[in-house]
Amino acid sequence: MPLVNPMPMLEKARAEGFCVGAFNVVDYLSIEAVVEAAERKRAPVIIQTSSATIKRFGIENIVTMTRMAAAESTVPICLHLDHGTDVSVIKEAIEKGYSSVMIDASKLAFEENIAVSKEVVEAAHKAGLAVEGEIGLVAGVEDDIVVNAEDAIYTTPEEAIEFQARSGVDFLAAAIGTAHGFYKVAPKLNIDTLREIRVKTDFPLVVHGGTGLPTNIVMELVEAGGAKFNVSTQIKQTYIDSMYGYIQEKRDEYNILKVLDAAKQGLADMIAEYMTILGGEGKA
Ligand SMILES: [Zn+2]
């Protein structure tokens, strides 16, 4: 199936009370793992890449790899640019085959964020893509975007409504206390704010910083109204741990294909489990 615009799956998630999992891939193996999990669970899915992965492989190669992996798929698969901060890179992704992009101008002042996001929305909509925006600041480290916990800014419902209306973004990352990377201390989440934004708005909301949250909290975020749920750090951890586990067990084997398969299976199992927790199973 060709890569799809994510709005139908996100609108469905919003309406039916589940989250679409959005997984940050780092190479072809992790793309295959996401597709395998989505097929296994019959779940719609978003494959996303950070700017670092784009720098490593180039936009065309990521698009080609994702199209290859999705070609035989029977579930909707979206290719999304996560945390785009450079408008020229975002425009390149739009031109070269991504089906969705994020403009993260959340470090700018509110009015500037609106102006930059609006520019991206115009380019993306012309090409039939959807756009994720962000207001407030999600704490943690995402590539070269570093936000200290004390600098994180929580989103208010009023800001969310005004920002979406004036920028035209299709779905919105709201900062509610989750953070990128591993949690060193339990995060102070503002789940009631997410619920309030969900009630007062009519567009899908995105939860960033999904790694490391206990299952009951993830389910609460789904229930409160998240429609897209991002998982990045867990991909890296499971990838490395699965490989390392296999190598430790079969130290003298030297069969690279088996090592790669162990990583892929570890990833696909972890991703499939997320899809069940997020309620996306059977929603394709
Ligand atoms: Zn994020």
Residues whose N, C-alpha, C, O or C-beta is under 5 A from the ligand:
A	BS01	ZN	H208 G209
